[in-house]
Amino acid sequence: MGIKTRYVKKYLYKSRVRSALVWAVQIIVVLLLAALFSIYMCKSAVVQEGSMDPTLKAGDKVMINTAAYRFSSPQRGDIIAFRLNEDSDSSIHIKRIIGLPGETIMIHEGQVTIDGEAYPEEDMPAIDNPGVAEKPLTLGKNEYFVLGDNRNSSEDSRYTTIGMVDEKCIVGKIWLRTEPIRDFALIRR
């Protein structure tokens, strides 16, 4: 009982075609998932100012997780990208969330206080100019108080030009520094 070569060739041809089709479908699925991920969950931005020094430096390229706050709320310590208004053409600013909705923020003698309690910060200098936070500020329902990590060289919620950040104006959470390559890293709180 011998196997006829015609059947073997036909079987091998069908298995190669099937393998090639499976491989092609897998590549298409991966490309579609990558496209959906980049369209709906990622946006890149370049840090324009030194207000987040030393965490992020001017010129660093970062990735923004635009889906981060679809199912949860921003948390204290998150580094966010936001716009000053809902206009999608306005510039993106990057700062750290300090105050959450409903809290009362004040900067007294260089120290941030939240609801009367000192906000513990490691390796942060005393704030020279408290701006509008010199007096207690109670945040609205969807408002966040943000500061740059370079506290004394940052235009942030202490100034009327930035003010409190409305949740609708938050683009997303900064999660990855992609450039310069030597500083490639996940961004943690």
C-alpha positions as CSV (number, residue, x, y, z in Angstrom):
1,M,0.0,0.0,0.0
2,G,1.8,3.1,-1.2
3,I,0.7,6.6,-0.9
4,K,0.3,8.2,-4.2
5,T,2.5,11.2,-4.8
6,R,-0.3,13.2,-6.3
7,Y,-2.3,13.1,-3.1
8,V,0.8,14.1,-1.0
9,K,1.5,17.0,-3.3
10,K,-2.1,18.1,-3.1
11,Y,-2.1,17.8,0.7
12,L,1.2,19.8,1.0
13,Y,-0.1,22.5,-1.3
14,K,-3.3,22.9,0.7
15,S,-1.5,23.0,4.0
16,R,0.9,25.7,2.7
17,V,-1.9,27.8,1.3
18,R,-3.8,27.4,4.6
19,S,-0.7,28.4,6.6
20,A,-0.1,31.4,4.4
21,L,-3.8,32.5,4.8
22,V,-3.7,32.0,8.6
23,W,-0.4,34.0,8.7
24,A,-1.9,36.8,6.6
25,V,-5.1,37.0,8.7
26,Q,-3.0,37.2,11.9
27,I,-0.9,40.1,10.5
28,I,-4.1,41.9,9.4
29,V,-5.6,41.5,12.9
30,V,-2.4,42.7,14.6
31,L,-2.2,45.8,12.3
32,L,-5.9,46.6,13.0
33,L,-5.4,46.2,16.7
34,A,-2.3,48.5,16.6
35,A,-4.3,51.1,14.6
36,L,-7.2,51.0,17.0
37,F,-4.8,51.3,20.0
38,S,-3.0,54.3,18.5
39,I,-6.2,56.0,17.4
40,Y,-8.2,55.5,20.6
41,M,-5.7,55.1,23.4
42,C,-2.5,57.0,22.5
43,K,-1.5,60.4,21.5
44,S,2.0,61.8,21.5
45,A,3.1,65.2,22.7
46,V,6.3,67.1,23.1
47,V,7.0,68.8,26.5
48,Q,7.1,72.5,25.6
49,E,8.3,74.0,28.8
50,G,10.5,73.2,31.8
51,S,7.7,73.4,34.4
52,M,7.8,69.6,35.0
53,D,11.6,69.5,35.5
54,P,13.1,67.2,36.8
55,T,10.4,64.6,36.0
56,L,10.0,65.7,32.3
57,K,12.3,68.1,30.5
58,A,11.5,70.5,27.7
59,G,11.8,68.7,24.4
60,D,10.9,65.2,25.9
61,K,8.4,63.3,23.8
62,V,5.7,61.6,25.8
63,M,2.8,59.3,25.1
64,I,-0.7,60.2,26.5
65,N,-3.1,57.5,27.4
66,T,-6.3,59.1,26.1
67,A,-8.5,56.3,27.5
68,A,-7.2,56.5,31.0
69,Y,-10.1,58.5,32.4
70,R,-13.0,57.0,30.4
71,F,-13.6,54.5,33.2
72,S,-12.0,56.1,36.2
73,S,-11.3,59.6,37.5
74,P,-7.9,61.3,37.7
75,Q,-6.0,60.7,40.9
76,R,-3.8,62.9,43.0
77,G,-0.2,62.7,41.7
78,D,-1.2,61.8,38.1
79,I,0.7,63.7,35.4
80,I,-1.9,64.8,33.0
81,A,-2.1,66.5,29.6
82,F,-4.8,69.1,29.3
83,R,-6.0,72.0,27.2
84,L,-7.1,75.4,28.6
85,N,-10.5,75.0,26.9
86,E,-12.4,72.3,24.9
87,D,-10.9,73.5,21.6
88,S,-9.0,70.6,20.2
89,D,-6.6,73.0,18.4
90,S,-5.4,74.7,21.6
91,S,-2.0,73.8,23.0
92,I,-1.5,70.9,25.4
93,H,-0.1,71.6,28.9
94,I,1.4,68.9,31.1
95,K,1.2,69.2,34.9
96,R,0.7,67.1,38.0
97,I,-2.7,66.8,39.8
98,I,-2.5,68.1,43.4
99,G,-6.2,68.9,44.2
100,L,-9.3,66.9,43.5
101,P,-12.9,68.1,43.0
102,G,-14.5,69.4,46.2
103,E,-11.2,69.9,48.1
104,T,-10.0,73.2,49.5
105,I,-6.4,74.1,48.4
106,M,-4.2,76.7,49.9
107,I,-0.5,77.5,49.7
108,H,0.7,78.9,53.0
109,E,4.4,79.6,53.8
110,G,5.5,77.7,50.8
111,Q,3.6,74.6,51.6
112,V,0.5,73.2,49.8
113,T,-2.4,72.4,52.1
114,I,-5.4,70.3,51.2
115,D,-8.5,70.7,53.4
116,G,-6.2,72.2,56.0
117,E,-3.7,69.3,56.0
118,A,-0.2,69.7,54.7
119,Y,0.4,67.9,51.5
120,P,3.5,65.7,51.9
121,E,5.9,66.2,49.0
122,E,9.4,64.7,48.7
123,D,12.2,66.7,47.2
124,M,10.1,69.8,46.4
125,P,11.3,73.2,47.3
126,A,9.0,75.7,49.2
127,I,6.8,77.6,46.8
128,D,7.8,81.2,46.5
129,N,4.6,82.6,44.9
130,P,1.3,81.1,46.0
131,G,-0.6,83.1,43.4
132,V,-4.4,82.8,43.7
133,A,-3.9,79.9,46.2
134,E,-2.7,82.4,48.8
135,K,-6.3,82.3,50.0
136,P,-8.3,79.0,50.3
137,L,-9.7,77.8,46.9
138,T,-12.5,75.3,46.9
139,L,-12.5,73.2,43.8
140,G,-15.8,72.7,41.9
141,K,-17.4,69.4,41.0
142,N,-15.2,68.6,38.0
143,E,-12.2,70.9,38.7
144,Y,-8.6,69.9,39.4
145,F,-5.7,71.9,40.9
146,V,-2.5,71.2,39.0
147,L,1.1,72.2,39.7
148,G,4.3,71.8,37.7
149,D,7.1,69.8,39.4
150,N,9.4,72.7,39.0
151,R,7.2,74.6,41.5
152,N,8.9,78.0,41.3
153,S,9.1,78.1,37.5
154,S,5.7,76.8,36.5
155,E,2.6,78.5,35.2
156,D,-0.1,76.4,36.7
157,S,-3.4,76.5,38.7
158,R,-1.9,79.3,40.9
159,Y,-2.2,81.7,38.0
160,T,-5.4,82.9,36.3
161,T,-4.0,82.2,32.9
162,I,-4.2,78.5,33.6
163,G,-6.6,78.3,36.6
164,M,-8.4,75.1,37.7
165,V,-8.5,72.4,35.1
166,D,-12.0,71.2,34.1
167,E,-12.2,67.4,33.7
168,K,-13.6,67.9,30.1
169,C,-10.3,69.6,29.2
170,I,-8.1,66.7,30.3
171,V,-6.7,64.9,27.2
172,G,-5.3,62.0,29.2
173,K,-2.6,60.6,31.5
174,I,1.1,60.8,30.6
175,W,2.4,57.2,30.8
176,L,5.6,56.9,28.7
177,R,8.6,59.0,27.7
178,T,9.7,57.9,24.3
179,E,12.4,60.5,23.5
180,P,15.2,61.1,24.1
181,I,15.9,57.4,23.7
182,R,18.4,57.3,26.6
183,D,15.5,58.4,28.9
184,F,12.9,56.0,27.5
185,A,10.8,55.0,30.5
186,L,7.3,54.5,32.0
187,I,6.2,57.6,33.9
188,R,5.1,56.8,37.4
189,R,3.6,59.1,39.9
